[in-house]
Amino acid sequence: MEDLRIGVIGLGLRKSLALAAHRPGGGAVVAALCDSDPAVLKAQAGTFEAGFLTEDYRELLDRPDLDAIVVNTPDDTHERLAIDCLEAGKAVYLEKPMAITVEGCDNILRAARRTGTRLYVGHNMRHMGVVRLMRDIIAKGVIGEPKTVWVRHFVSYGGDYYFKDWHADRTRTTGLLLQKAAHDLDVIHWLAGGYTSRVNALGDLMLYGDLPRREPGTPRPDGWLREYEWPPSTRRNLHHIVDVEDVSVMNMRLDNGVIAAYQQCHFSPDYVRNYTVIGTEGRLENFGDGPGDTVKVWNTGPTGYREDCDIAYKVPAATGSHGGADAEIVTEFLRFVREGGATDTSPVAARMSVAAGYMATRSLRDGGMPYDVPPLDADLAAYFDNGQTEPGSAPGQ
């Protein structure tokens, strides 16, 4: 089996995906690189032994020797780049979120269907051990039928990762309730077995709005993402535009009746996601979200508070970035490029997580007004649910 030849657009914070895809002799090789920064291109060329470097992504699309493209660029570029890649006949790995608007997502989906080119969206949390463990517990019926899901997202590095570069500018992301929460909204949908149909939200820029910013065009400080200030109020050198919320809370009704809630704070002292799923016969909750951490289940009662539980599950051991999820999701992508067929990730689910986050952001900026989430066109949904083939065809063919 010859290695697939992969082109990568964007070598910034998600370079780990390119590293995971570079498996000479093991199924894939990163053969071409594109980045708008020539210094980055030069520095990374040796890492991948890439034979072709360019600052213009369109030059990758003209190369017949590339089988697929990994798009790791800022969120506001996803729609344009993904559509161009699809129309060039290149299978696409598109980093989440799919786009920064509902319309942008639907444009990408329509392009994939129109061209028949394979589209894969990088929601790597579906390959994280803690998420897969919680899904397995639910599937086994240990807590009965899920009825409500609560997620608290503590983001200790929020002021560094999301307020010192383009993430802080709502024209580039819509907001962190879309950009950052897209992962968790997708996980909520996966665990609960439905998609958000109605939302309302509240949020504010409570801390980072008043901290010192860099002048436009000023580079990020040396040590960025290696040295961190504490407490958060001492942070400096923020992006020159800061207009996204650093605290948000979101309520959801799913199309299957499940009620869910999501909370996000970017100046917490710790960095962890905490999930609670309550079913008709018990509840589960994770304590830590990495390899070796614990998911506890309480499914006897009623009782008062008890620190222990009825069943404790250990998150499986794993190595690599994002608890081994990056390597696992790239493996699935490479298999999908070769064979097609069903995948644990879903372009439809990726669209629905963006749609929920987009409408929630609209709600929080409109005083908490409830909004319905626009449904996806049924024919388009059917195409992707059938393994990116037209209904009536064999999936993946």
C-alpha positions as CSV (number, residue, x, y, z in Angstrom):
1,M,0.0,0.0,0.0
2,E,1.5,3.3,-1.1
3,D,1.5,6.2,1.3
4,L,-1.1,8.8,0.7
5,R,0.4,12.2,-0.2
6,I,-0.9,15.0,2.1
7,G,-0.7,18.7,1.7
8,V,-1.1,20.9,4.8
9,I,-2.3,24.5,4.8
10,G,-1.4,26.2,8.0
11,L,1.4,25.4,10.5
12,G,0.3,27.2,13.6
13,L,-1.3,25.9,16.8
14,R,-2.7,22.7,15.2
15,K,0.6,21.6,13.6
16,S,0.2,18.5,15.7
17,L,-2.3,17.2,13.1
18,A,0.3,17.5,10.4
19,L,2.8,15.7,12.6
20,A,0.2,12.9,13.2
21,A,-0.4,12.6,9.5
22,H,3.3,12.3,8.6
23,R,3.8,8.5,8.7
24,P,6.4,7.6,6.0
25,G,6.0,4.0,5.1
26,G,3.0,3.8,7.5
27,G,0.2,5.0,5.2
28,A,0.8,8.7,4.6
29,V,3.4,11.3,4.1
30,V,3.2,15.1,4.3
31,A,4.5,16.0,0.9
32,A,3.6,19.7,0.6
33,L,3.3,22.6,3.0
34,C,1.6,26.0,2.8
35,D,1.8,28.9,5.2
36,S,1.5,32.6,4.8
37,D,4.7,33.1,6.9
38,P,7.8,32.2,4.9
39,A,9.9,31.9,8.0
40,V,7.5,29.2,9.3
41,L,7.6,27.4,6.0
42,K,11.4,27.3,6.1
43,A,11.6,26.2,9.7
44,Q,9.1,23.3,9.2
45,A,10.2,22.0,5.9
46,G,12.8,19.6,7.4
47,T,10.3,18.3,10.0
48,F,8.3,16.8,7.2
49,E,10.8,16.4,4.5
50,A,8.2,18.1,2.3
51,G,9.3,18.5,-1.3
52,F,7.0,21.4,-2.1
53,L,6.6,24.7,-0.1
54,T,4.4,27.6,-1.0
55,E,2.7,30.7,0.5
56,D,-0.2,30.3,-1.9
57,Y,-2.6,27.4,-1.1
58,R,-3.9,27.4,-4.6
59,E,-0.6,26.0,-5.8
60,L,-1.3,22.9,-3.7
61,L,-4.7,22.4,-5.5
62,D,-3.0,22.3,-8.9
63,R,-0.8,19.4,-7.9
64,P,-2.0,16.0,-9.2
65,D,0.4,14.2,-6.8
66,L,-1.6,15.2,-3.6
67,D,-4.4,13.0,-2.5
68,A,-5.7,15.1,0.4
69,I,-5.4,18.5,2.1
70,V,-5.4,19.2,5.8
71,V,-6.8,22.7,6.5
72,N,-5.4,24.2,9.8
73,T,-6.0,27.9,9.2
74,P,-7.9,30.5,11.2
75,D,-11.6,30.0,11.4
76,D,-12.7,32.8,9.1
77,T,-10.8,31.2,6.2
78,H,-12.3,27.7,6.5
79,E,-15.2,28.3,4.2
80,R,-13.2,29.6,1.3
81,L,-10.3,27.1,1.6
82,A,-12.5,24.1,2.1
83,I,-14.7,24.9,-0.9
84,D,-11.7,25.5,-3.1
85,C,-10.1,22.2,-2.1
86,L,-13.3,20.3,-2.6
87,E,-13.8,21.8,-6.1
88,A,-10.2,20.8,-6.9
89,G,-11.1,17.2,-6.1
90,K,-8.9,17.0,-3.0
91,A,-10.2,15.1,0.0
92,V,-10.3,17.6,2.9
93,Y,-9.5,17.4,6.6
94,L,-11.1,20.6,7.9
95,E,-10.2,21.6,11.4
96,K,-13.1,22.5,13.6
97,P,-15.2,24.7,13.7
98,M,-16.3,24.0,10.2
99,A,-17.0,27.7,9.6
100,I,-18.0,30.8,11.6
101,T,-21.6,31.0,10.3
102,V,-24.4,28.6,9.7
103,E,-24.5,29.7,6.0
104,G,-20.8,29.1,5.7
105,C,-21.2,25.5,6.9
106,D,-24.0,24.8,4.5
107,N,-22.0,26.2,1.6
108,I,-19.2,23.8,2.4
109,L,-21.6,20.9,2.7
110,R,-23.2,21.8,-0.6
111,A,-19.8,22.0,-2.3
112,A,-18.9,18.5,-1.0
113,R,-22.1,17.1,-2.3
114,R,-21.9,18.9,-5.7
115,T,-18.3,17.8,-6.3
116,G,-18.6,14.3,-4.7
117,T,-15.3,15.0,-2.9
118,R,-14.8,13.5,0.5
119,L,-15.1,16.0,3.5
120,Y,-13.9,15.2,7.0
121,V,-14.2,17.7,9.9
122,G,-11.7,17.5,12.7
123,H,-13.8,17.1,15.9
124,N,-11.0,15.3,17.7
125,M,-12.8,15.1,21.0
126,R,-14.9,12.2,19.6
127,H,-11.6,10.3,19.8
128,M,-10.6,11.4,23.3
129,G,-10.7,8.5,25.8
130,V,-12.9,10.3,28.3
131,V,-15.6,11.0,25.7
132,R,-15.6,7.6,24.3
133,L,-15.7,6.1,27.8
134,M,-18.8,8.2,28.7
135,R,-20.4,7.3,25.4
136,D,-19.8,3.6,26.1
137,I,-21.3,3.8,29.6
138,I,-24.4,5.5,28.2
139,A,-24.7,2.9,25.4
140,K,-24.6,0.1,27.9
141,G,-27.6,1.5,29.7
142,V,-25.7,2.0,33.0
143,I,-27.5,5.3,33.7
144,G,-30.7,4.6,31.7
145,E,-31.9,7.0,29.0
146,P,-30.0,10.3,29.0
147,K,-32.3,13.2,29.9
148,T,-30.0,16.1,30.7
149,V,-26.4,17.0,30.2
150,W,-24.4,19.7,32.0
151,V,-20.9,20.9,31.0
152,R,-18.6,23.2,32.8
153,H,-15.5,24.3,30.9
154,F,-12.7,25.9,33.0
155,V,-10.1,27.5,30.7
156,S,-7.1,28.6,32.7
157,Y,-5.0,29.5,29.7
158,G,-7.9,31.4,28.0
159,G,-6.2,34.8,28.3
160,D,-3.1,33.4,26.5
161,Y,-4.6,31.1,23.9
162,Y,-7.7,33.1,23.0
163,F,-7.0,36.8,23.8
164,K,-3.6,37.4,22.4
165,D,-4.3,36.6,18.7
166,W,-7.1,36.5,16.2
167,H,-9.4,34.5,18.4
168,A,-10.2,37.7,20.3
169,D,-11.7,39.3,17.2
170,R,-15.4,38.3,16.6
171,T,-15.0,39.0,12.9
172,R,-12.6,36.1,12.8
173,T,-14.5,33.6,15.0
174,T,-18.1,34.9,15.7
175,G,-17.2,34.3,19.4
176,L,-15.8,31.7,21.8
177,L,-19.2,30.2,22.4
178,L,-18.8,29.0,18.8
179,Q,-15.0,28.7,18.4
180,K,-14.2,27.1,21.7
181,A,-17.5,25.5,22.6
182,A,-17.9,23.8,19.2
183,H,-16.0,20.8,20.7
184,D,-18.3,20.5,23.7
185,L,-21.5,21.1,21.8
186,D,-20.6,18.3,19.5
187,V,-19.9,16.0,22.5
188,I,-23.2,17.0,24.1
189,H,-25.0,16.0,20.9
190,W,-23.1,12.8,20.6
191,L,-23.7,11.7,24.2
192,A,-27.4,12.8,24.2
193,G,-28.2,11.4,20.7
194,G,-29.8,14.6,19.3
195,Y,-29.1,18.0,18.0
196,T,-29.8,21.4,19.6
197,S,-33.1,22.9,18.3
198,R,-33.5,25.9,20.6
199,V,-31.0,28.0,22.6
200,N,-30.6,31.0,24.8
201,A,-27.5,32.4,26.4
202,L,-25.9,35.1,28.5
203,G,-22.3,36.2,28.4
204,D,-20.0,39.2,28.9
205,L,-16.4,40.4,28.5
206,M,-15.8,40.6,32.2
207,L,-12.0,40.6,32.6
208,Y,-9.9,40.8,29.4
209,G,-11.7,43.9,28.0
210,D,-9.7,46.3,30.2
211,L,-6.2,44.8,30.0
212,P,-3.4,46.3,28.0
213,R,-3.4,45.5,24.3
214,R,-0.7,45.5,21.6
215,E,-0.7,48.0,18.8
216,P,-2.0,46.7,15.5
217,G,0.8,44.9,13.6
218,T,2.8,44.2,16.7
219,P,4.0,40.6,17.0
220,R,3.0,38.4,19.9
221,P,5.6,38.6,22.7
222,D,8.5,36.2,23.0
223,G,7.5,33.3,25.2
224,W,3.9,33.3,24.0
225,L,2.3,30.0,25.0
226,R,5.4,29.1,27.0
227,E,5.2,31.7,29.8
228,Y,1.9,32.5,31.5
229,E,0.9,35.3,33.8
230,W,-1.1,34.8,37.0
231,P,-3.5,36.1,38.2
232,P,-5.3,36.7,34.9
233,S,-5.7,40.4,35.7
234,T,-1.9,40.8,35.3
235,R,-1.9,39.6,31.6
236,R,-0.5,42.0,29.1
237,N,0.0,42.2,25.3
238,L,-3.5,41.2,24.3
239,H,-4.6,41.3,20.7
240,H,-5.4,44.9,19.5
241,I,-9.1,43.8,19.1
242,V,-10.8,42.1,22.0
243,D,-14.5,41.9,21.5
244,V,-15.5,38.3,22.3
245,E,-16.9,37.3,25.6
246,D,-14.7,35.6,28.3
247,V,-17.6,34.2,30.2
248,S,-20.7,32.6,28.7
249,V,-23.6,30.3,29.8
250,M,-25.8,28.5,27.3
251,N,-29.1,26.5,27.6
252,M,-30.2,24.1,25.0
253,R,-33.2,22.0,24.1
254,L,-32.3,19.1,21.8
255,D,-34.6,17.7,19.1
256,N,-35.1,14.5,21.2
257,G,-36.2,16.5,24.3
258,V,-33.0,16.4,26.2
259,I,-32.2,19.6,28.1
260,A,-28.5,20.6,28.2
261,A,-26.4,23.5,29.6
262,Y,-22.9,24.7,28.8
263,Q,-20.7,27.1,30.8
264,Q,-17.4,28.5,29.8
265,C,-14.9,30.8,31.7
266,H,-11.5,31.9,30.4
267,F,-9.9,33.1,33.7
268,S,-10.2,29.9,35.8
269,P,-7.1,28.7,37.6
270,D,-7.5,25.2,36.2
271,Y,-8.1,23.8,32.7
272,V,-10.6,21.0,32.6
273,R,-13.9,20.0,31.1
274,N,-16.5,18.6,33.6
275,Y,-19.4,16.6,32.1
276,T,-22.5,15.4,34.0
277,V,-25.0,13.2,32.2
278,I,-28.2,12.3,34.1
279,G,-30.4,9.5,32.9
280,T,-33.5,7.8,34.0
281,E,-31.5,5.4,36.2
282,G,-28.4,7.3,37.3
283,R,-25.8,9.8,36.5
284,L,-22.2,10.0,35.4
285,E,-19.6,12.6,36.0
286,N,-15.9,12.8,34.9
287,F,-13.2,13.9,37.3
288,G,-10.4,15.0,35.0
289,D,-10.6,14.6,31.3
290,G,-7.3,12.9,30.4
291,P,-5.8,9.4,30.4
292,G,-5.8,7.8,33.8
293,D,-8.6,10.1,35.1
294,T,-11.9,8.8,36.4
295,V,-15.6,8.7,35.3
296,K,-17.9,8.0,38.2
297,V,-21.4,6.6,38.1
298,W,-24.1,6.8,40.7
299,N,-27.0,4.5,39.9
300,T,-28.4,3.5,43.3
301,G,-30.3,5.6,45.8
302,P,-31.9,7.8,46.8
303,T,-29.2,9.0,49.2
304,G,-27.6,12.2,50.5
305,Y,-24.2,13.4,49.2
306,R,-21.6,10.7,48.9
307,E,-18.1,11.2,47.6
308,D,-17.8,7.6,46.6
309,C,-19.8,6.1,43.7
310,D,-21.4,2.9,42.6
311,I,-19.0,2.3,39.7
312,A,-15.7,4.0,38.8
313,Y,-14.3,3.8,35.3
314,K,-10.7,4.7,34.5
315,V,-10.0,6.7,31.3
316,P,-7.7,4.4,29.2
317,A,-4.0,5.2,28.9
318,A,-2.9,7.1,25.8
319,T,0.0,9.1,24.6
320,G,0.3,12.1,22.2
321,S,-1.5,15.4,21.8
322,H,-5.0,15.8,23.1
323,G,-4.8,12.5,25.0
324,G,-4.0,10.5,21.9
325,A,-7.0,11.9,20.0
326,D,-5.0,13.6,17.3
327,A,-3.3,10.4,16.2
328,E,-6.6,8.5,16.3
329,I,-8.6,11.0,14.3
330,V,-5.9,11.2,11.6
331,T,-6.0,7.4,11.4
332,E,-9.7,7.6,10.8
333,F,-9.3,10.4,8.2
334,L,-6.7,8.4,6.3
335,R,-8.9,5.4,6.2
336,F,-11.8,7.5,5.0
337,V,-9.7,9.0,2.2
338,R,-8.8,5.5,1.0
339,E,-12.1,3.7,1.5
340,G,-14.9,6.1,2.4
341,G,-17.7,4.8,4.6
342,A,-18.9,5.6,8.1
343,T,-16.8,7.7,10.5
344,D,-17.2,8.6,14.1
345,T,-16.9,12.3,13.1
346,S,-19.7,13.7,11.1
347,P,-20.0,16.8,8.8
348,V,-23.6,17.1,9.8
349,A,-22.8,17.0,13.5
350,A,-20.0,19.6,12.9
351,R,-22.5,21.9,11.2
352,M,-25.0,21.5,14.0
353,S,-22.4,22.3,16.7
354,V,-21.6,25.5,14.8
355,A,-25.3,26.3,14.3
356,A,-26.0,25.9,18.1
357,G,-23.0,28.1,19.0
358,Y,-23.8,30.7,16.4
359,M,-27.4,31.1,17.5
360,A,-26.3,31.1,21.2
361,T,-23.9,33.9,20.5
362,R,-26.7,35.8,18.8
363,S,-28.8,35.2,21.9
364,L,-26.2,36.4,24.4
365,R,-25.7,39.6,22.4
366,D,-29.4,40.1,22.3
367,G,-30.1,40.0,26.0
368,G,-30.7,36.2,26.2
369,M,-33.4,36.1,23.6
370,P,-34.3,32.5,22.8
371,Y,-33.6,31.4,19.2
372,D,-34.4,28.4,17.1
373,V,-31.4,26.6,15.5
374,P,-31.8,26.5,11.7
375,P,-32.3,22.9,10.6
376,L,-30.1,21.4,7.9
377,D,-31.7,20.8,4.5
378,A,-33.1,17.2,4.7
379,D,-31.6,16.1,1.3
380,L,-28.2,17.4,2.2
381,A,-28.3,15.7,5.6
382,A,-29.3,12.4,3.9
383,Y,-26.3,12.6,1.6
384,F,-23.9,12.8,4.5
385,D,-25.8,10.3,6.6
386,N,-25.4,7.9,3.7
387,G,-21.6,8.1,3.9
388,Q,-21.4,11.0,1.4
389,T,-23.2,9.2,-1.3
390,E,-26.6,9.9,-2.7
391,P,-29.5,8.1,-1.0
392,G,-30.2,4.8,-2.8
393,S,-26.5,4.3,-3.4
394,A,-24.4,1.9,-1.3
395,P,-22.7,4.0,1.5
396,G,-19.2,5.0,0.7
397,Q,-19.5,4.1,-3.0
